[in-house]
Amino acid sequence: MELLSPAGSLEKLITAFDYGADAVYMGLKDFSLRTNAENFDFSKSSEIHKYSKGKKIYCAVNMYFHEDDILKLKAQLNEIKNYRFDAFIVSDIGIADIVKNAFPDSELHLSTQANCINSLSAKAYAKMGFNRIILGRETPLSDIKRIKDSNPDLSIETFCHGAMCMAYSGRCLLSAHLTGRSANRGDCSHTCRWNYRLALEEESRPGVYYPIAEGNSFTTILSSKDLCMIDHLKDLEDAGVDSIKIEGRMKSIYYVATVTRAYRKALDYLKDGKTDYLPYRDELFNVSHRPYSLGFFYGTEQTEDINPTNESYIRNYLFLGIVGNKVKDNTYEVDIKNQINSDDKIEFTGPDILSLESENMITLDKDFNKIKSLNHCQKGYIYTTSDIKKGYLIRKKTI
């Protein structure tokens, strides 16, 4: 199975490939369902292909289009051609024709936003020219097998990890209703993750609310658990899945690296049984996540139990930065994401190492003078005798 990782920025694209992705999916800033991701403008095309190293890049053009959006897309087609995308992910059928005609050498993938969950729909989309169906997250394993058996020449992709939606594969009006930001236009405010409180209003006292509370006065009844299928990849393969997808174009580089690496190791184990993927699997609990579940793959029992313990995000490590070029013995540039203190007990993690505790780490300013800490966007260096490489991630425990 193909391992497909999110690339919400050029940094994340590079990270995904370095940590084992076979392909990445990214968005163009005007037409993506993740408008708050950094996404890509037309100045990045040459850099993207330099780092792809022959692996595949899919472009998400998966929002629902109004008339003005169609005109904007048509006006940008020549610039989009500079990217040479391997496939376009589309949910709007009208847009599929535009993309297919403009990019005949690229595949057409049906977005999960189109809610394809049965074999007849899959067959109809195949007749329209779609090469791959990204199934709705509501599709159980038994149905995936039936869809694949009925459409053996059609590539099947499904999500294997990450956030799920309280609505039918993203078709939600809650965000638009409460914030004026449409989830179907790429601007979801994730209102389903907010904390809600139930209260009583007495008929003769409009506007006066009496809270109903037991223990914690807020609950997350709308917030779904996160999906995690790393221990069940054989079941996905047996059902006919061709590509497994990690959700998270809005997530951090640390998330992309850790999750991609874990699923790469699990797929390698599935192939030959020699890779010890369990330590990397355990790292999935060290990235920011909600309680994990198996989604709808084995039925609805876990999805109906939304979040009984009212747990929000769980995070065991804080991502601090990325190791840059080695500038002298034991001294490295560093791209700071969160403050690094010289007395922090930090760890390094990379594509080829699980984790490595720092030895004698010292923070240095831009002139190589010792300083107590380095802050986000500050130019500086770290000194360490640890055997590290460019691209390693820097983290520290939060518990």
N, C-alpha and C positions, 0 to 999 in steps of 0.2 A: 504494500500500500504506500502511496505517496504521503509524505508528511508536509502539510501546508501550514505555514506560520504567518502571523500578522506582521505587516510592515507599515506602521503609522508614520514613519519618518525614514530618512536615509540611514540614520544610525541604527534604527531597529531592523531595517532590511539587511544591513551588513551583519548585525548580530545574529539574526535568524539563520542566515547562510553559514556563518562561522560555527554555530552551535548545532547544525545538523539538518536544517530544513532542506527538502527537495525543491520546494517552491514557496513563493510568498504571494500574498495578495495585498494590494495597496489601492489607494483612492486618489483621484484627481480632485483638487480642492472644490470645484464647483458642482460635482455630480456624485459625491459619495454619501453613503448613509452614516458616515462618521465625520461630520463637518468640523467637529472640534478636535479631531486628530490633526497633526501637523499637515498630513497629506503631502502632495507633491505639486509643484508648478513645473512649467516647461523648461526651466533652466537645469533641471536635474537629470535629464535623459541620458547624457553621456556618462555621468557618474554611476547611475544605476546599472547600466550594462557593464561597466568596468568591474563592478563588484559581484555581479550575478554569476560569473564564472561558468557559464553554460547551463545554469539551473533556470527554472521557469519563473516567470513573473506574470501574475494575473491582475487585471485592472478592474476594480469595482466601480461600475457606472449604474448603481443599483437603487438610487432614490426614485421616487415617482415624479414624473416630469409634468410641469405645466407648459403652456404654449411658449412662453418666453424662454424656458429652459431648453426646449428643443432648438430654438433659433441659436442659442448660445453654444450648444453642443455642435451644431452644424458649422458654426463659425470657427470652431477650434479643431476640427477634424485633421487639418493638415499638420498642426502642431503636435497633436496626439500621435501621429504616425512616426514621429521621431523616437518614440519609446519602443516600438517593435514588440508589443505585448504578445505573449503566447496565447492569452485568452482574455475575454471580457466577461465580467460577471454582471448580468442584466436581470432586472425584475420586470421592467415595463416592456410589454410585447412590441409596442410601436418603436421603441428605441432599438430593439433587437434587429429590426430591418435596416435601420441606419448603420448600425455597427457592422452587420454582416456584409453590407454592400461596400462600406468604406474600408474594411479590413478583411478581405476574403481569405487571407492566409492565417488569421487568428481564429482560435476556437471560440465558441459561444457557450457560456456556462449560465445556467438558470439560477438566479439568486434564491437563497432560502426564503427571502421576503415574498416570493411568489407562491409560497405554501403548497408546493407539490408534495403530496403524501400518498399517491396511489399509482398503480401501474398504467392505468388508462391515461391519466394526465401526463405521465412520463412519456408514453408513446406519442401523445399529441405534440408535446414539445420537441421530441426527436424529429417528427415530421416537419416542424417549423425550422429545423436546422440546428438545434441545440446539440452539442456534443456531450455535455455533462449536466446532470441534475444535482443541485445542492439541496438535499431533502430538508423539509421542515423538521424542526427539532422534535415535533410530536410523533415522528414515525418510529414505531417499535421495530425490533430486530426481525420479527417474523414477517412484517410487511416489507422491510427492506429486501429480504430474500425473494419475496414474491415479485417485487418491482424489478429486481435484477434478472430473475428467471424469465420474466416476460419481455425484458429489453436487454438481452445479453450484450449487444454492441454499444449500449449507452453507458458512459462512465458515471459512477455514483459517488458522490461526496457527502460526507456528513460531519457535523461537529463532534469532536471527541473531548473537548476540554474548554472550560471557561464559563462566563456568565450566561444565564438563560433569562428568558423574558416571561413576564407574567401573562403576556398576551399571546395571540396566535402568531408565532414567529415574527414578532415585532410590529404587528398591525395594531397599534395602541394609540388611543386618543387621550390618555390620562395626562401626559406631559403637555400637550397642546391646551388641554382644558385648564390646567393649574398654572401654567407658566407662559403659555403662548408660543412654546417651542415644539414644533411638530416632530415626532419620532419618525414619521414617514417621509420627512424632508431632510433627514440626517442631523437633526438638532435635538435629540432626546435629552431631557434633563434628569432622567432616571428617577422620576417621582415614585416609582414602585419601591425604591430602596429607602425612602424617607420613613421616619418614625411617625406613627399615627396614634391619636388618642381618641377613645370613645367617650362621648358626653351626652347628657340628657338636657333637653330644652322643654320647660313647662309651657303649656299652650298659652297661658295668660302672661307669660314673661318672655316674650320673644327677644332673643339676643343674650339671654342669661343662661349660661351653660353650667351644668353640674357634672364634674368629671366622675367617670366610673373607672376605678383603678384597683388592681390587686398586685401588690408588690411594685414592680417597675410600672410606671404610669403610661409607658409608651410601648407599642408593639410594631412589628414589621410584617403584618399579615399579607402584604402584597409582594414581599421580596422573596424571590425564588432562591433556592440553593444553587451553588455552582456545579457544573458538570465535570466529572472526572472518570474517564473510561480506561485509564492506563492499564488496569488489571484485566481488561476484557477485550483486548485488541483482536485476539483469535476469533472471538464471536463476531466482531465486525467484519473480519476478513472472510469468515465462513458464510456470512450473509451476503457477500458480494460487493462490499465497499471497496472502492478503488483509491480513495483519497480521504485521509482524516485531517480535520481542520481544527486549529487552535483559535479560539476567539481572543480578541484583545488588541485591536489597533490603538485603543486609548490607554493601554496599560504601559508600564515602565519597561525600559530596556532589560532590567533585572528579571522581570516577569517573562519577557520573550525568551531570554537566554535560558533561564532555569526550566521553563516548561518545554521548550523545544528540545533541549538536551535530554530531558527525562523520557520524552516520547521517542526520540531517536534511539536511545539505549533500549527501550522496550521493543521497538520494531526490530532492532538488530537481534535481540534475544529471540523474538518470534521467528526470525529467519534461521538462526543456527543454534540457539540454545546455549551459547558459550558466554554471552555478555551478561555480566552481573548487573542487571538494571535496578535492583531493589534500592541500593543507596541513592540513586538518582531519583527514583520514584519518591522516596522519603523527602527529597528536597521540595516537592510540590507543596508540602505543608509549611515551608519556610517563605513562600511568596504570599503576598496579600491575597486572601481568598475568603469567601463565605464557606459555611459547612458544605462538604462535597456530597454529591448524590450521583446516581446512574441515570438521571433524567427519565425519559419515557421509554428507553430501550427495552426494559423488561416489564413494562406495565406502568400504571399510574400511581402506585402506592407511595413511592418516595416523593413524587411531585405534589401529591395532595397534602403531604406533611410539610407545609411551606418552610417554616423556620421556628420550630416549637420552643427552642431555648432563647429566642430573640437575640441570637448572636449577630453582630455586625461583622465587619472585616476582621479576619484573624491575621496577624502579622508577627512573625518571629524574628525577622531581620530587617534592618534599615539599609537600603541601598545608598552607598556613599559616593561612588564615582567609578571611573573607568581608567585603567592604566594606559598611559600613552607611550611615546617613544622613550627608549633608554638613552639618556643624554650623557651619562658618565657612569663609572662603576657604582652599581647598586642604587642609582638615582634615576627616577622616571618622571616624565611629565604625567599629569593627572587631570582628567576632566571631572571637576567636582560637581556632584548633584546635590549632596547634603554635607553639612559641615563635618570635616575630619579633624579630630583633635590628636595631638601627639601622644596623649596618654590613653587613647582609645585602644581596646583590644579588638583589632580588626582581623578579618579573614579575606582571602582572595579565592575566587572561584573562576573556572574557565572551561573551555570546550574539552580539554584533556585532563582536567583535575576536578575532583569533587569539591574539595575545600582545602585551604592551606592557611594556617594561622601565621600572622605576620611576626617576623623576628626583628626586633630593634627598630621599629618604624619611627621615623622622624619627619615632621612636616617642615618644608622649606618654602620661603617666599620666592618671588621671581628672580631675586639676586642670589639665591641659594643660601640665605641666612636662616638659621633655625627660628621658627615661630611656633606659638602654642597651637594654632589651628589654621585651617584653610576653609574658606567659605565658598558657597556656590558662585560660579562665574569668576572667581579669583584665580589669577594665573599663579601657579606654584608647582612644587615638586614633592615627591616623597622619597625618602631614603629607607631602604630595607635590605637586609641580607637574604631575604626569602628568594627562592628561585622562581621569579614571576616573568610574565611575558606581556607584550603589548596586547591590549584587548581583554585582559582579565578584569573581572568586576570586583569592586571593593565593597564590603558590607560589615555590619556589626550587629550583634544580637540585641534585641529589644526586650528580652525577658531574662 
